[in-house]
Amino acid sequence: MNEQIERLSISVAAEKMNTTPLNVLMHIKRNLLQAVEEDGLWMIDGQSLEALLARTGGGKDRDACASDCAKKHACSGGCS
């Protein structure tokens, strides 16, 4: 069976996430979203996006925030 994977452009993913295309790229970089580059454009895996939205309720991913906080503040309690 040959299933077609739904892929979304960064701008469509950003709209669904209520964020900016740059933030979507950062989610890809942090492996929070699965994506492939096709002809110079990043295409987001639709299931990956739906899973992220379900996990975060459309807000920020707490794991990513905690990870970034630890890098910035070296666990000094600088983030809430």
Helices and strands as residue ranges (DSSP letters): E 7-9, H 10-17, H 21-29, E 35-38, E 41-45, H 46-56, H 62-73
